Amino acid sequence: MSPALLLNSRAAVFFDPSDLEEIDAVLHHDDDPIHSTHVCMNCRRIESPNNKLIPCSQCKAVFYCDVVCCNENWSNGGRAGTRHKNVCKMIQRSHKKRPVMQAIARQFPWVRQTEDGSVTFDRYRDSRGLFGCGSKYGWWTEAPCSCEDEVDYMWGTQLLEDDPVDEREGWKLPDNELPWLDFESIDIAPPPTPPNFEHTWTSYYKWRGLPMHSPAALLLHWPLSVYRLLDKLHRIPSQIPLQRQRLVVHLLGVEKELDVLPLFGELALLIPNTDIDLVLFGPGVFRLLMEAEQDEDCLASQPFVHTYTAPDASGGSTLRISLSDSGPIWGDQSIHVPSNRPDAMIALNANLGGYDQWELALLASRAYNIPFAVTESQEVNIELYLPALRRLPQTRSSLWALIDLSMKEEKRINRTSTKEFTWGINPFMCPGPRPQTLGGGPTTANGFEFIITTGGSDEDADPVIAKKTGPSLDDYM
């Protein structure tokens, strides 16, 4: 996608955070459980007292005005594009995950479950001044709703400033609820290394010294999801390495992450005695770099937009974050040179079916055995994308027709047509399931983890059927 096409896809309107306070009210919506958020999956008509929608008789997750809308969406797709008969059983399977997601959310006292089984915390955030758009909300800032307003929010606007936001300004929380990284300035002990917590929010909060009433998880799910995926890809040492290591991670499809970059310093605490290079790609990065060309002194114009070094007591790791301009999603121009390949590729809320450019990342991961894992907001997104993964050998013939690969690399791509992939619930998801206007199974940010390439020797072995994995309800009882 060219820069011009990327910018012209929507009205290119860039905001200074101080100018966004007036549209802050757009984000303040009523999360009362009585309030209906149902929308007809076929014609997009909103439910009202005079227009009660009816649920699908099988999945109970999508709603329709009447039998006419139901039949049209079932057979033809209607405005939704996807025929419901192709996803109904997927949605039914995904809804079986709701109790586990609800149990993950119940670890926090500020979460409220509504009548439809979803959880809310927007009103709680609003009551604490953490729900809005603009610089006064620090790292909590969110893109305003653009349903009626032609608003084009730019992620990472804080990186157009010359100085970084400090932790108090970013978190907007009392000191005892804040997951500090600058331990010297506040004179508190850092967490022990190596990390000794189970993969639950409760265990992590205890290791980090946080009270469970802290809402920090509502932002920490970004770095913790990266940590979780790296662990699933066997890139996290179980003990402190005797020799200094280097870990290069490509973070793809970046948008919201740009607003919370300092939080990724958490990785330096979690991965001891390691120099971590986190290279960011994505539509948000692409636009931010174009805007940063006007100011060579701003953070986004620097070789590293953020750096952090953990205390010696926590392993002394360093994190350096850089922005790549090689493509709107990712760039494969240099990946064919072995020395340029990362140790892992990660994407959060990837939406694999939303951009054709993902195919380049998938080809590189499979051919060169680069560990690759993603999170998705809905499990259905994963199941719908599996056929495209099966077609990757055909994709190689079109997108990489001029790329010479070895027999082993060709075999890895060809094995994609028969490989069984592994996915499951991410225990470090943003608490969910969240309310939805349209059905598709339970949803929340970073809700489901999907392993595409392990990077191990198993990628060169015969196909092995893998199970869907993740935490179970027993883990939270």
N, C-alpha and C positions, 0 to 999 in steps of 0.2 A: 504494500500500500504506500503510495507516494505521500510526501508531506502535504501536498495540496489537497489530495483526496481525503486525507485524514482530517484536515481542518474544515473542509467543506461539507463533511458528513453531517455536521450540525453548525449552527451559527457560532462562530468563534468569538466568544465574549469572555474576556479575562477580567477578573475582579480582584481588587485589593481587599484583603479581609476586612478592613475597617468600613468598607462600603456595603457589607453584606448583612448588617444588623437588621435592616428593614425587612428582608425576606426571611429572617429567622423564624417568624411566626408560621411560615409554611410548614415547618417541621413539627410544630406542636399539634398533634392530633389526639383525639380521644381514644384511649385504649380500654374503654369500658367494655367488659365482656358481653354486655347486652347489645352493643353497637355492631351491626352486621358489616362484614367486609366482603361478602360474597358477590361475585360478578359472573354473569353467564359466560361459560367457556366458549360458546359459539358466537354470540353477537355482541358480547361485552357490555350488556345492559346491567346496570348496578341494581342490586336488590333494594327495595323500598317497602314501606308498609302496604302499599297498594300493589306491589309486584313481588310476591314471595317466590323465590327460586326453589326448584326441586333438585335434590342431589341425585347423582348417578346411583342406580339401584345396586351396583356391584361394589364400586370402590368407596362410595359415600364421600368422595373428596372433591369432586368437581360438580358445579351446579349449572342448571339450565332454566330458561324461562318456561319451556313447555316441551312436549314430546317432539315437536317439529325441530326445535333447536338441538335437542338431544340426538335425534336421528341424523341430522345433518352433520353434527360434529363427530358422531360415531363413524360415519361412513366416508365423509369427504374432508373433514378437518375444519371447514368453515374458516373464520378469521384466525383461529388458533394455528392453522397450518398443519398441525399433527393430528392425524385421526385418533380419536380417543380409544378405538378398539385396539390400537397398537400399543397403548401404554397403560390401559386399565389394570391389567394383571401386575405390571411393574409397580404401579401405585399401591395396589393392595399389599404386595410384598413389602414395600417400603414402609407402609403404615404400621407394620409389626415392629418397627424400630422405635416408634413413638415412646413406649414406656421407658426404654433405656435413655432416650434423649431427655425425657421429663425427670428421670432420676439424676442425671448429670446436672440439670438445672436446679434441682432441689438442694444441692449442696450449698446454695447461697440463700440467705434469709430475705434478700430483697426481691427475689423472683416471685411473681404471682402467676398462677395457672388459671386460665379462663375456662368458661363452660365448654368451649370446643376443643380443649386439650392443649392449646397453644400456651406459651408463656409470654408475659409482658414485663418490661422493666423501663419502658420509655417515660412513664409518668414519674417513676422513682428518679430517673436521671434528670428529668425536668425540675423536680423539686430540689435537686442539689445543684442546679445551674450547670448541668453537663450535657444539655440537649439543645443544640443549635448550630449555627453556621457562622464562622468568622473567628478572628484572632482571639476574642475574649473567651472562647471555649477551648483554647489550647489544642491539645491533641485529640479532643473529643469532637472537633468540628466535623460536620457532615455536609455532603452535597445537598442543596435545597431541592425540594420536589420541583420538577420541571413539567408537570402534567399540563399546566395551563400557562406557565410563564416560559418564555424562550431564554432559559438560563443555562449556560454552559459552564459548569463548575470546573475549575482546574485543580487537580490534586497536587499537593505539595507546595502550595503558595508560600508557606513559611520559608521554603528554601530559596525564595527570591530575595530574602533579607540577607544582610551581611553578617549577622550574628545569630547563633542558634538560640532556641528557647530553652531556658533552664527547667529543671525538673518540676519545681513548684508551679511555674507558669504553665507548663505543659499538662500536668496531671490535674491541677485544680482540686486537690484532695488534701485533707489533714495529714500531717506528717506521719502519723501512725498507720495510715491506710495506703501509704505510698511505697511502691517497690523501688527503693532507692538504688541508684547505681553509683552516685558520688558519695561514697562512704566516708571519705576523709572530711568533707565539709560539715557533715552532721555528726561525726564521731560515733558511729555505730559499727558493730562487727558485721562483716560480710557473711554470706552463707557459706557453709563448709563445702569443700571439694574432695572427691568428685561428688556430684549431686546424688543424693540417696533417697529420692522420693519416688513413689509409685506414680504411674501415669494417671493421676486423678487430680482435679483442682484442689481437693482438700489436702492431699499429701504435698502438692507443690506449695500451697499457701503456708503450710507448716514449715517446710524447708526454707521458705523465703521470709518467715516471721511476720506474715500478714494475717490480720483478723478476717474471718469469713464475711464480715459485713462490708469489707472493702469491695467496691465495684471494679477493681483493677482488671479483673478477668475480661471485662467487656472490651478492653484494648489489648490485653496480653495474649489473647488467642491468636493474634498475628504472629509474634515471634515464637510462641509455644507450638503453634502448628508447624512451623518450619523445623523446630527441634524434633517434634514427633516424627515428621516424615524422614528427616535425616537418620533418626534412630531406626525406623523401619527399613531404611536402605543400608543399615549397618555402617554408618559413617560416624557414629558416636562411640568413642572408646569407653570400655567398662571401667578402666582404671586410668589414672593420670599417666600419660605417655612419658617414658623416660627421656626421650629426645623430643625437641620442639618439632611440632608438625605444622603443615600448611594445608588448609582446606579452602578450595575455591568452589563457590556455589553460585550458579546462575538462577536468579529469581525472575521468572517470566510472567508476562501479562500483568505487570504492576499498575495499580491505580491507587486505591485507598492506602496502601502501605506507605506511600510518600508522605502522608500526613502524620505518620507515627514512627518515622525512621529511628529516632533515638531509643525507642523501646527494643529495637533489635540488638542493642548492647547486651540484652539478656543472654544472647547466644555466647558471649564471651565468658559469662559465669557458668554456663551449662556445658561448655566444651573446653576443658582445661588444657593448658600448655600448648595452645594452638594459635597460629596466625590465620584468621578467618577473613577471606575476601568475599564479600557479597556483592555481586554484580547485578544490577537491576535493568530489566528490559520491560517494555510495555507501552501501551498507548499513553498512559499518564507520564511516563518518563520522556517519551518522544516530544510531547507538547511542552513539557516543562523546560527541556533543553532548548527548544526553539525560542521560548520566551526569555530564557536566561542569557541568550546571546546579546541582549541589550545592556547587560550589566556584568562586566567581567569580575567584579568584586563579590557578587552574591554567592551564597553557599552552593547553589546548583552549578555554578561555573567552575568550581574547584575540582581538582583531580579526585578527591574523596569528599563526598558531601557530609559524611559523618564518620568519626573515629572514636573508639572507646577502648580503654585498657582495663581489664579486671584487676583487682588487688592480688598481690602474691598469694594471700591466704585463700583465694578462690581460683587459683590456677594460673593467674597472670596472663591470660589470653588477650589478644588484640582483635578488634573487629574494625574492618575498613569497608565502607559502603561507597560504591561508585555507580555512576549512571552511564548506560550505553546508548548510543544513538544509532545502532546498527539496524534497527527495524522497529515497527510499531508493536510487535509481539515479541520477536526474537530474531536474531540474524545468524545465518549459517555460513556466512562468507568465509570465516576463518576456522570453522570447526573441523575441516578436513585435515588440518595440520595437527598431529597428535599433541604437540606441546601446548596448543590453545584450548584443549578440551577441559571442561570443569570436572571436579570430582563428583558433582551431583547437580541435577537440575530439579527445581521445585517451582510449582505454581499454586497459588492460593485462590480459591474460588475460580478455577480455571475457565469454566464454560468452554470445554473442549470443542463443542459443536458450534460455537459462535463465531470463530474466525478460521479462515482457511490456512493462515500462517502457522497454526499449531502443527500442521502436517510436517513442516520442516523440522520442528523440534522432535517430533515422534520418529522421523526417519533417522535423525542423527543419534538419538538415544538408542534405537534398536540396532543400527548398523555398527556403531562404535562402542556399544555396551556401556553407555553412560547411565548411571543410576538416575531414575526419573520417577518422581511421585507428585501427585497433585491432590488438592482438596476440591470438593464440589459442594455447593450449597444444598443440592438435592441428589439423592441416590439415582433417581430416574435419569439425570443427566449422564451418569456413567453408563447405564444400561443402553441408553439410546446411542451412545457413541461407539459401543463395541463393534457394530458392523463396519464402521469406518476404519477401525484398527485392523479388522480382518482384511480389509482391502489395501493395506499398506504396501504389499508387493506391487500392486498395480499403480499406486501413487508414486512409488519409486521410479517406475518407467516413464512417468510424465514429468515430475518435478526434478528428478535427479538423473535424467536421461544422459547427461554429459559427464556425470561423476563416475570415475572408475573406482570400483570397490573390489576387495579381495573376495575369494570364495567364502571365507568365514563370515565376512560382513554381509554378503548377499544371503547367506543361510540364516543369519539372525533376523533379517527383515522378512524372509520367506516364512520363518517359523511363527511370525505374528498371526498368520492366518489360522493356526491351530492352537496357539498358546491360550491357556486359561489364566485370566488375570485375577488379582486379589484386591478386594476392597472391603471396607467396613466403616464403622462409626469412629470418628475422631474424638477421643476423650477430652481433648483440649479445644473443642468447638466453642464458639460463642453460645452461651446458654440458649437452648431452644426446646422444642420447635417454636418458630415464630409465627405470628398471624400471617395469613396469606389472603390475597384477593382472588387468585386463581389456583386451582388444584394442581397437583403434581407430586404429592407426597410431602412428608414433613420437611421443613426447610430451615436452615440457619446458616450464618456465615461459617465457613470451614467445617461444615457438618460431617462430611464423609471423606475418607482418605482412600486413594486409588493408587496402587503401585503398578507402574507401567513397565519399568525395567529395573531389576534388582541390581544389575551390574556384577553379579556373581557368576560363578562357573555354571550355574544352572541354566543360564541363558544360552549356553552352547551344548546343553544336554538334550535328551529327548523330552518332549512335552510332558509335564507333570500337572495333573489336575490340582488346582489350589482352591481352598475354601474361602468363602467370604469371612473376614475376620473382624475383630473389634471387641470392645467391652460388652459384657452381658449384664442383665439386670442384677444378677447375684453380686456383681462387683460393687454395687451401690446400696446393698441391703444391710 
